[in-house]
Each structure stands twice: as C-alpha cells, then as structure tokens.
Amino acid sequence: MGSKFLLLLLAITVVAIGHGSAQVPAQSNATQEYLDAHNQARSEVGVGPLKWSEGLAKSASLTARYQRDKQNCTFANLTSSKYGGNQLWAGGLAVTPRTAVETWVAEKKFYDYANNSCAPDHRCGVYTQVVWKNSLELGCGQAQCAKQQSSLTICFYNPPGNVVGEKPY
C-alpha cells in the first residue's frame, strides 16, 4: 500500500508542477470541464451525455505523451485506433479543456444536418464526433510541448463515431 500511495503522490506532484508533463484528468476540474463542454454540445442537439472513462483517458494521455516525446508534438495517426478521436494542436498559448472542445464544436456552423455533409472547403468530422449519438464514453489527455510552447490535446470516444452514411444524431 505504501508504494501505491507514493506513486499517487508522485503523479499528483508531476501534474501539479506541469513542467512538460502529460496530464491525465482523473476526477479533476479538467475531467469535469471536458465532460461539461462535450455534454453541452450534445444537449444542444438532443444527444445524451457522455461518461468519463479512466481507460480512455489513460490511452489519450499516453498517446499525447508519445507524440510529444517521439513525434515532435505532431498529430497522432489515429486511423487504426479502435476508438474515435479528436486532436487539437495549439501553439503559443495554454489551452483549457473547454477551449479544446469549443474549437471542435465551432465546426458546427459548417455542418448541414439535412444533407449530412459539410460545407465545401470545410471540415466537420471533429464536431460530428463530439455529438455522435452512439458514443457513450470519453477520455482525454493533454501534453505540453516545448515546440513553440504548444500543447496537444487528444480525446478518445467509445464507441467511435463518424460512420459513413450515418447521421451523428
């Protein structure tokens, strides 16, 4: 038990210091902020709320850290992931969980529900993943990167959304 407590204390200290660490929101303000921002967007289109998944959060955090440590803080290739995923790279500023989600939700203005399509020369996939009716779980992580004082935020969704030919809600 003593070693588990020490590891937990060490993890809390690393996150609190925030120096180059990847953050795994664990029943924290960040966790609630990710959930609230997602669920607000989902509520606006009549979709039920997501629940937080520690497993998805761990996977998202590990992916963000790998991208920071081994890939120069670039976007992850999530095409073979069993989860749905959204990513946000932001340079030169701190990004809160709410800001990350609001950036994805801003694509809503380009989404045409009637035609289940996106306006020409725009993308809507991160928005439709946020509000995908069949996604039930959410987990997110963020890595602070030295490159241009940037951050990489990744959220995973289970089950994944954006099934071709299906409407998100």
Phi and psi restraints in degrees (value plus and minus 20) as a CYANA .aco file:
   2 GLY   PHI     -80.8   -40.8
   2 GLY   PSI     -60.0   -20.0
   3 SER   PHI     -89.8   -49.8
   3 SER   PSI     -54.9   -14.9
   4 LYS   PHI     -84.5   -44.5
   4 LYS   PSI     -62.4   -22.4
   5 PHE   PHI     -82.8   -42.8
   5 PHE   PSI     -62.7   -22.7
   6 LEU   PHI     -83.2   -43.2
   6 LEU   PSI     -62.5   -22.5
   7 LEU   PHI     -83.3   -43.3
   7 LEU   PSI     -62.0   -22.0
   8 LEU   PHI     -83.0   -43.0
   8 LEU   PSI     -65.2   -25.2
   9 LEU   PHI     -81.3   -41.3
   9 LEU   PSI     -62.5   -22.5
  10 LEU   PHI     -82.7   -42.7
  10 LEU   PSI     -63.8   -23.8
  11 ALA   PHI     -82.2   -42.2
  11 ALA   PSI     -62.7   -22.7
  12 ILE   PHI     -84.0   -44.0
  12 ILE   PSI     -60.6   -20.6
  13 THR   PHI     -83.8   -43.8
  13 THR   PSI     -64.4   -24.4
  14 VAL   PHI     -82.2   -42.2
  14 VAL   PSI     -64.9   -24.9
  15 VAL   PHI     -85.4   -45.4
  15 VAL   PSI     -59.9   -19.9
  16 ALA   PHI     -85.8   -45.8
  16 ALA   PSI     -57.8   -17.8
  17 ILE   PHI     -89.7   -49.7
  17 ILE   PSI     -62.1   -22.1
  18 GLY   PHI      50.6    90.6
  18 GLY   PSI      -8.9    31.1
  19 HIS   PHI    -100.3   -60.3
  19 HIS   PSI      76.4   116.4
  20 GLY   PHI      48.9    88.9
  20 GLY   PSI      -6.0    34.0
  21 SER   PHI    -111.6   -71.6
  21 SER   PSI     135.0   175.0
  22 ALA   PHI    -110.2   -70.2
  22 ALA   PSI     120.1   160.1
  23 GLN   PHI    -127.3   -87.3
  23 GLN   PSI     110.3   150.3
  24 VAL   PHI    -129.6   -89.6
  24 VAL   PSI      83.3   123.3
  25 PRO   PHI     -82.1   -42.1
  25 PRO   PSI     100.3   140.3
  26 ALA   PHI    -147.2  -107.2
  26 ALA   PSI      75.0   115.0
  27 GLN   PHI      30.1    70.1
  27 GLN   PSI      24.7    64.7
  28 SER   PHI    -134.7   -94.7
  28 SER   PSI    -197.7  -157.7
  29 ASN   PHI     -81.3   -41.3
  29 ASN   PSI     -58.2   -18.2
  30 ALA   PHI     -83.4   -43.4
  30 ALA   PSI     -63.7   -23.7
  31 THR   PHI     -75.8   -35.8
  31 THR   PSI     -69.8   -29.8
  32 GLN   PHI     -84.0   -44.0
  32 GLN   PSI     -56.9   -16.9
  33 GLU   PHI     -86.4   -46.4
  33 GLU   PSI     -63.3   -23.3
  34 TYR   PHI     -79.4   -39.4
  34 TYR   PSI     -69.2   -29.2
  35 LEU   PHI     -82.3   -42.3
  35 LEU   PSI     -68.5   -28.5
  36 ASP   PHI     -80.3   -40.3
  36 ASP   PSI     -64.5   -24.5
  37 ALA   PHI     -85.7   -45.7
  37 ALA   PSI     -63.0   -23.0
  38 HIS   PHI     -82.8   -42.8
  38 HIS   PSI     -69.1   -29.1
  39 ASN   PHI     -90.1   -50.1
  39 ASN   PSI     -46.8    -6.8
  40 GLN   PHI     -84.0   -44.0
  40 GLN   PSI     -67.9   -27.9
  41 ALA   PHI     -83.1   -43.1
  41 ALA   PSI     -58.5   -18.5
  42 ARG   PHI     -88.4   -48.4
  42 ARG   PSI     -61.3   -21.3
  43 SER   PHI     -81.2   -41.2
  43 SER   PSI     -57.5   -17.5
  44 GLU   PHI     -81.8   -41.8
  44 GLU   PSI     -42.3    -2.3
  45 VAL   PHI    -135.0   -95.0
  45 VAL   PSI      -5.2    34.8
  46 GLY   PHI      57.8    97.8
  46 GLY   PSI       5.0    45.0
  47 VAL   PHI    -123.7   -83.7
  47 VAL   PSI     121.4   161.4
  48 GLY   PHI     -85.3   -45.3
  48 GLY   PSI     143.1   183.1
  49 PRO   PHI     -93.6   -53.6
  49 PRO   PSI     134.3   174.3
  50 LEU   PHI    -104.8   -64.8
  50 LEU   PSI     136.2   176.2
  51 LYS   PHI    -132.0   -92.0
  51 LYS   PSI     127.2   167.2
  52 TRP   PHI     -94.5   -54.5
  52 TRP   PSI     118.0   158.0
  53 SER   PHI    -140.6  -100.6
  53 SER   PSI      97.2   137.2
  54 GLU   PHI     -83.0   -43.0
  54 GLU   PSI     -54.8   -14.8
  55 GLY   PHI     -83.9   -43.9
  55 GLY   PSI     -64.8   -24.8
  56 LEU   PHI     -85.5   -45.5
  56 LEU   PSI     -59.3   -19.3
  57 ALA   PHI     -82.7   -42.7
  57 ALA   PSI     -60.7   -20.7
  58 LYS   PHI     -84.2   -44.2
  58 LYS   PSI     -64.6   -24.6
  59 SER   PHI     -82.2   -42.2
  59 SER   PSI     -62.3   -22.3
  60 ALA   PHI     -84.6   -44.6
  60 ALA   PSI     -62.4   -22.4
  61 SER   PHI     -85.5   -45.5
  61 SER   PSI     -64.2   -24.2
  62 LEU   PHI     -82.4   -42.4
  62 LEU   PSI     -59.6   -19.6
  63 THR   PHI     -85.5   -45.5
  63 THR   PSI     -64.4   -24.4
  64 ALA   PHI     -82.4   -42.4
  64 ALA   PSI     -62.3   -22.3
  65 ARG   PHI     -85.6   -45.6
  65 ARG   PSI     -60.8   -20.8
  66 TYR   PHI     -80.7   -40.7
  66 TYR   PSI     -65.3   -25.3
  67 GLN   PHI     -81.9   -41.9
  67 GLN   PSI     -59.0   -19.0
  68 ARG   PHI     -87.0   -47.0
  68 ARG   PSI     -67.8   -27.8
  69 ASP   PHI    -101.0   -61.0
  69 ASP   PSI     -52.0   -12.0
  70 LYS   PHI    -137.4   -97.4
  70 LYS   PSI     -35.9     4.1
  71 GLN   PHI    -144.5  -104.5
  71 GLN   PSI       1.4    41.4
  72 ASN   PHI      38.1    78.1
  72 ASN   PSI      12.8    52.8
  73 CYS   PHI      43.8    83.8
  73 CYS   PSI      12.6    52.6
  74 THR   PHI    -110.4   -70.4
  74 THR   PSI     148.9   188.9
  75 PHE   PHI     -79.3   -39.3
  75 PHE   PSI     125.2   165.2
  76 ALA   PHI    -101.6   -61.6
  76 ALA   PSI     129.0   169.0
  77 ASN   PHI    -106.3   -66.3
  77 ASN   PSI      86.6   126.6
  78 LEU   PHI    -123.2   -83.2
  78 LEU   PSI      -9.5    30.5
  79 THR   PHI     -83.4   -43.4
  79 THR   PSI     -49.0    -9.0
  80 SER   PHI    -118.4   -78.4
  80 SER   PSI     -13.3    26.7
  81 SER   PHI     -91.1   -51.1
  81 SER   PSI     126.9   166.9
  82 LYS   PHI    -102.0   -62.0
  82 LYS   PSI     -24.2    15.8
  83 TYR   PHI    -129.1   -89.1
  83 TYR   PSI     139.2   179.2
  84 GLY   PHI     -96.4   -56.4
  84 GLY   PSI     135.3   175.3
  85 GLY   PHI    -170.0  -130.0
  85 GLY   PSI     124.6   164.6
  86 ASN   PHI    -145.6  -105.6
  86 ASN   PSI     126.7   166.7
  87 GLN   PHI    -155.5  -115.5
  87 GLN   PSI     129.9   169.9
  88 LEU   PHI    -161.6  -121.6
  88 LEU   PSI     101.9   141.9
  89 TRP   PHI    -122.5   -82.5
  89 TRP   PSI     110.8   150.8
  90 ALA   PHI    -154.3  -114.3
  90 ALA   PSI     106.3   146.3
  91 GLY   PHI    -123.8   -83.8
  91 GLY   PSI     121.1   161.1
  92 GLY   PHI      57.7    97.7
  92 GLY   PSI     -15.0    25.0
  93 LEU   PHI    -172.0  -132.0
  93 LEU   PSI     134.9   174.9
  94 ALA   PHI     -99.2   -59.2
  94 ALA   PSI     119.3   159.3
  95 VAL   PHI    -136.9   -96.9
  95 VAL   PSI     100.3   140.3
  96 THR   PHI     -99.2   -59.2
  96 THR   PSI     141.0   181.0
  97 PRO   PHI     -74.9   -34.9
  97 PRO   PSI     -63.4   -23.4
  98 ARG   PHI     -82.0   -42.0
  98 ARG   PSI     -61.9   -21.9
  99 THR   PHI     -82.3   -42.3
  99 THR   PSI     -62.2   -22.2
 100 ALA   PHI     -78.9   -38.9
 100 ALA   PSI     -70.0   -30.0
 101 VAL   PHI     -85.8   -45.8
 101 VAL   PSI     -62.0   -22.0
 102 GLU   PHI     -82.9   -42.9
 102 GLU   PSI     -51.2   -11.2
 103 THR   PHI     -84.5   -44.5
 103 THR   PSI     -63.0   -23.0
 104 TRP   PHI     -86.9   -46.9
 104 TRP   PSI     -62.4   -22.4
 105 VAL   PHI     -87.8   -47.8
 105 VAL   PSI     -44.1    -4.1
 106 ALA   PHI     -80.0   -40.0
 106 ALA   PSI     -40.5    -0.5
 107 GLU   PHI     -87.7   -47.7
 107 GLU   PSI     -33.4     6.6
 108 LYS   PHI     -72.4   -32.4
 108 LYS   PSI     -56.5   -16.5
 109 LYS   PHI     -83.7   -43.7
 109 LYS   PSI     -37.8     2.2
 110 PHE   PHI    -117.9   -77.9
 110 PHE   PSI     -25.9    14.1
 111 TYR   PHI    -111.5   -71.5
 111 TYR   PSI     109.8   149.8
 112 ASP   PHI    -127.4   -87.4
 112 ASP   PSI      82.9   122.9
 113 TYR   PHI     -82.9   -42.9
 113 TYR   PSI     -62.0   -22.0
 114 ALA   PHI     -76.1   -36.1
 114 ALA   PSI     -60.7   -20.7
 115 ASN   PHI    -119.0   -79.0
 115 ASN   PSI     -21.5    18.5
 116 ASN   PHI      27.9    67.9
 116 ASN   PSI      32.1    72.1
 117 SER   PHI    -165.1  -125.1
 117 SER   PSI     149.9   189.9
 118 CYS   PHI    -130.1   -90.1
 118 CYS   PSI     129.1   169.1
 119 ALA   PHI     -78.0   -38.0
 119 ALA   PSI     127.5   167.5
 120 PRO   PHI     -73.7   -33.7
 120 PRO   PSI     121.1   161.1
 121 ASP   PHI      45.7    85.7
 121 ASP   PSI       1.0    41.0
 122 HIS   PHI    -153.3  -113.3
 122 HIS   PSI     143.8   183.8
 123 ARG   PHI    -140.9  -100.9
 123 ARG   PSI     129.2   169.2
 124 CYS   PHI    -153.6  -113.6
 124 CYS   PSI     -20.9    19.1
 125 GLY   PHI     -81.7   -41.7
 125 GLY   PSI     -53.3   -13.3
 126 VAL   PHI     -93.7   -53.7
 126 VAL   PSI     -54.7   -14.7
 127 TYR   PHI     -84.1   -44.1
 127 TYR   PSI     -69.7   -29.7
 128 THR   PHI     -84.2   -44.2
 128 THR   PSI     -49.2    -9.2
 129 GLN   PHI     -87.5   -47.5
 129 GLN   PSI     -60.4   -20.4
 130 VAL   PHI     -77.3   -37.3
 130 VAL   PSI     -61.0   -21.0
 131 VAL   PHI    -122.6   -82.6
 131 VAL   PSI      -8.8    31.2
 132 TRP   PHI     -80.7   -40.7
 132 TRP   PSI      99.5   139.5
 133 LYS   PHI     -81.6   -41.6
 133 LYS   PSI     -50.8   -10.8
 134 ASN   PHI    -106.8   -66.8
 134 ASN   PSI     -30.6     9.4
 135 SER   PHI     -93.5   -53.5
 135 SER   PSI     112.7   152.7
 136 LEU   PHI    -137.4   -97.4
 136 LEU   PSI     -46.0    -6.0
 137 GLU   PHI    -144.0  -104.0
 137 GLU   PSI     131.4   171.4
 138 LEU   PHI    -156.7  -116.7
 138 LEU   PSI     122.0   162.0
 139 GLY   PHI    -170.1  -130.1
 139 GLY   PSI     115.1   155.1
 140 CYS   PHI    -153.3  -113.3
 140 CYS   PSI     136.2   176.2
 141 GLY   PHI    -168.0  -128.0
 141 GLY   PSI     141.3   181.3
 142 GLN   PHI    -163.4  -123.4
 142 GLN   PSI     119.1   159.1
 143 ALA   PHI    -137.2   -97.2
 143 ALA   PSI     115.3   155.3
 144 GLN   PHI    -109.4   -69.4
 144 GLN   PSI     108.9   148.9
 145 CYS   PHI    -136.1   -96.1
 145 CYS   PSI     120.2   160.2
 146 ALA   PHI     -86.6   -46.6
 146 ALA   PSI     -52.1   -12.1
 147 LYS   PHI     -76.4   -36.4
 147 LYS   PSI      94.2   134.2
 148 GLN   PHI      30.8    70.8
 148 GLN   PSI      11.8    51.8
 149 GLN   PHI      24.9    64.9
 149 GLN   PSI      36.3    76.3
 150 SER   PHI    -129.1   -89.1
 150 SER   PSI     155.5   195.5
 151 SER   PHI    -159.0  -119.0
 151 SER   PSI     133.9   173.9
 152 LEU   PHI    -144.5  -104.5
 152 LEU   PSI      98.4   138.4
 153 THR   PHI    -127.0   -87.0
 153 THR   PSI     112.3   152.3
 154 ILE   PHI    -151.0  -111.0
 154 ILE   PSI     112.3   152.3
 155 CYS   PHI    -142.1  -102.1
 155 CYS   PSI     118.1   158.1
 156 PHE   PHI    -131.3   -91.3
 156 PHE   PSI     126.6   166.6
 157 TYR   PHI    -147.5  -107.5
 157 TYR   PSI     118.2   158.2
 158 ASN   PHI    -156.9  -116.9
 158 ASN   PSI     109.3   149.3
 159 PRO   PHI     -87.1   -47.1
 159 PRO   PSI     139.9   179.9
 160 PRO   PHI     -87.3   -47.3
 160 PRO   PSI     138.1   178.1
 161 GLY   PHI    -129.6   -89.6
 161 GLY   PSI    -179.4  -139.4
 162 ASN   PHI      37.9    77.9
 162 ASN   PSI      27.7    67.7
 163 VAL   PHI     -98.0   -58.0
 163 VAL   PSI     105.2   145.2
 164 VAL   PHI     -76.6   -36.6
 164 VAL   PSI     111.0   151.0
 165 GLY   PHI      67.2   107.2
 165 GLY   PSI     -28.4    11.6
 166 GLU   PHI    -125.0   -85.0
 166 GLU   PSI     124.8   164.8
 167 LYS   PHI    -102.1   -62.1
 167 LYS   PSI     128.4   168.4
 168 PRO   PHI     -89.2   -49.2
 168 PRO   PSI     -47.1    -7.1
